[in-house]
């Protein structure tokens, strides 16, 4: 029995729709309600490039001329969040200037509080198909 590959063709794959969320209740729109941020899904290839850009060669202590690879997790999270943010435009020079920073990764790190950033990252991971870590812990306990 021959199997059809048509379901796997790019034109037949369902697109992951962007999602609007409130990343922080501190940003209030003209209607008096918290502003919605728009996030998107990225491909595994795009994620691989982000991860690769966060690898650093660091010297091995006591081993002259030898290096090991180290992953910058905080840098990766900032890059992932900025890559998946559609709105607001974190690359907007005026927005960056208003916070006194240069670059989208720096901007997101000062725009959101630590708790807001973690919740925002969690929403982005969820949209990109990652299970919630708390759900995984609960599942492991059962």
N, C-alpha and C positions, 0 to 999 in steps of 0.2 A: 504494500500500500504506500503510494507516494504521499509525502507530506508537503503541504503548501507553505511556502515562506512568506506569502503575501501579508500575513498579519504583522510580520516583522519589518516590513518596508517603512521607511521614514514617513511617508505620506499617510500611513495607516496607524501610526503610533499616536496614542492620546497624549496631548500636551499637558504638562503640569501647569495649571493655571496659577497666576500670581495671586498672592493673598494680601489683604489689608488688615493691619493690626494696630493697636495702640501700644507703641513701645514705651511711652511715658505719658503720664497725665499732666506733666509740667508744661507741655507745649499745647497751648489753647488756640483754636482757630477763631475766625471772625464770628462764628455762630455760637461761641462760648463752650464748644465741646472739644475734648482732646483731639489733636490732629492724628489722622491715620497715616501710618507708614506703609509703603508697598514693598513686599519682598518677592523674590523670584527663586526658582530652582536653577541649579547649575548642573552641568554634566560631570561625569566621573573624570573625564579628561581635563576639564577646567579645574576641578578639585586637585587633581594630581599636580598640575602646574603650580597651584597655590602652595601645596605641601612642599614641593621641591624648592620653591623660592624661600622657604622657611628653614632649610637645612643649612647648617654652618659647620665649617671645619674648625675644630678647636685642638690645640696642641695637647698631647697626652702628657700628664705630669710625670717628670722623671725619665721620659723617653724622647730624647732629642731627635727632632726631625720627623716624629710620628704624630699623626693626627687622627682624630676620630670624628664622626658625624654627630651633631647635636641638633635636636629639633626644637625650634622656638614656638612653643604652643600658644603663648599669648599673641605673638605676631601672626600666627596662622589664624587664630580666632578673629583678630581684627581684620585681616585680609578677607576671610570668608564672609564676615558680616558686611563689609563694604561691597564686595562683589555681588552679594545677594540683595542689596538695597537698591530698589528702583527709585523710590521717593521717600524722603527728600534726596536731592542730588548732592551726595557727600563730596563730590568733586567741584562744587560751585565755589569759586574763589571768594565771593562776597560772604558766603556762609562761613567758610574757613577763617576769613579775616575777622569776622565778628567774634570768633572764639580765640583769635590770636594764634592760630596754628596753620601749618601748611601740610596738606595731604589728607586724604580721606581717612586713613587709619588713625591718624592723630585726632582728627575731628570727632570720630565716633567715640574715641576714648575719653573725650572731655564733654561731649554732649549728654551722654547717659551716665547715670550713677552705676555703681557696681552691680546692684540688684537688677536695675533696668537692663543693663548689658547682658547679664546672665539669662534673664527672661527672653530678651530679644534673640539671643543666640539659640536658645532652646526652641523658639518658634521657627527659626531658620532651619535648624536641624530637622525638626518635625516635617516641614514642607519638603525637605530634600530626602525624606524617606527614612530617617534615623528614628528608631524607637526611643522614647523618653527613658533616660537612665533610671528614674524612679520605678517605672514600669518593669524594667529589666531586673532590678533588685527584688521587687515584689514577686516577679515570676520565678526567680531563683529560689526564693524562700519557700514557695509552695511546692 
